[in-house]
Amino acid sequence: MKIAFCSSEVFPFVKTGGLADVCGALPLALEKLGIEVSIFLPFYKSIDVTKFKIEKVAAHVSKTTLGNNIQVYFIANDKYFGRDGIYGNKEGDYPDNLERFQFFCEQTLEFLNESKWNPDVVHCHDWQTALIPVYLKERYKKEDVFKNTKSLLTIHNLAYQGVFPKKEFGKLKLPEELFGLKGFEFFGKINLLKAGIVYADGLNTVSPQYAKEIQTKEFGCGLEGVIGSRKNSVVGILNGLDYTVWNPQVDPWLEYKYSAGDSLENKRKNKAKLQEKLQLPIREEVPLFGFVGRLTHQKGIDLILEAIDDLVDLDLQLVIQGIGESKYHTMLDTLNMRYPKDVALCLTFDEQMAHQIYAGSDLFLMPSTFEPCGLSQMISLRYGTIPIVYNTGGLTDSIKEFNSRTQTGNGFLFADYTKASFVDVVKRALAIYQNKNQFNQLIANAFTSDFSWDHSAKEYQKLYQCLPSA
Ligand code: ADP
């Protein structure tokens, strides 16, 4: 079976969030199942060409390999990708994002067509590649290469849809009549994700719970009707984690390696190191909470800010790492001045720092307002760091409340999105933290939670095999 994997981010080449982690890890897991995978992504300026052996193979295409023999193709165009940002800069999204990702989708299919590599499935991810299912049916259906090709669209986050003014429709090189209720039209604008949802042969999202939620008004972001009309085709497959990238036993960014079987002495040493690096008081007994995520409303930054006085009163330390909306950068900056001994900030994108936070923290905050899957809670578990999450989406599917009587569960959940319940769940977690036996049991449960890709990759394989005929 041959899969063309198309994504705007792929780890280790370029990453702004979990999409990159997934698109870097799932192909490796599929390859282990004997599936032939090629990956396509834009050749951004930020990709470090000194780190990878990249060679030019066509006018707009360069190539490297990943895993054993996964071909990774970079679609190049300096006009579109020769800039610092991936999707935008400080002023916001790039105004020519429709052209940029149209170019990416078109050139990917052109390259496949010319190289005669006939994929069984083109697996697309999010709005940036949602044009591909449309192009396959409207522009490439007569091409021999794609005679038996089906398309799968994975929705990693329905809140991002690729919405553009109607006047740009001509740039998509499609017949005018496709701008309609049954095509791209969404409240008078072009909506790329919507068109992808309509055209893709298969549709899935990244957790079973989110697959249900996106069919409701509350989480459907206006597309619940379109998704509902294809409800028999919407599958939820929980993301996995690349357990070779995220492994405290061999993590090159940790000074002190550790694993489930250890005494946790090294985890404590990582905590002290982190406190030192963050210029927080080096106190072993104080619970250190971590947060790593994009600074957007979705990730719960507003709730953390609202609750901060109450949290700090509980005698804990908190480190917040993230980049995102400038208003949050401003609001967080003042926090550090108010609580220099309790709150530390790292407002940069820094992979090494993230690993050190996952390892050095005792507990991890993830009060996302919604969460398609979430990888940070899974990473925390892998590092023996206990997640505290809102009961939504993939967080519901991956975290179970710790029960001190039965000694089961791997974290803490709150179900009302209010400051009171958030502070309450933190207190509940602290009560367990103070009881060393209980907390050690909880850490042991975290370590045994298994979110490796082995299981979910098999589900993708099944999905590829049973997509309806193109
Ligand atoms: P999302 O994809 O919605 O951003 P996920 O929880 O699925 O959220 O994945 C987030 C990924 O991005 C994790 O690997 C997390 O460690 C990483 N990440 C987020 N912000 C930063 C940052 N500022 N620096 C380093 N890594 C980050």
Boltz pocket constraint, residues with backbone or C-beta under 6 A from the ligand:
constraints:
  - pocket:
      binder: B
      contacts: [[A, 16], [A, 17], [A, 18], [A, 19], [A, 21], [A, 292], [A, 293], [A, 294], [A, 321], [A, 322], [A, 323], [A, 346], [A, 348], [A, 349], [A, 350], [A, 351], [A, 354], [A, 373], [A, 374], [A, 375], [A, 376], [A, 377], [A, 379]]
      max_distance: 6.0
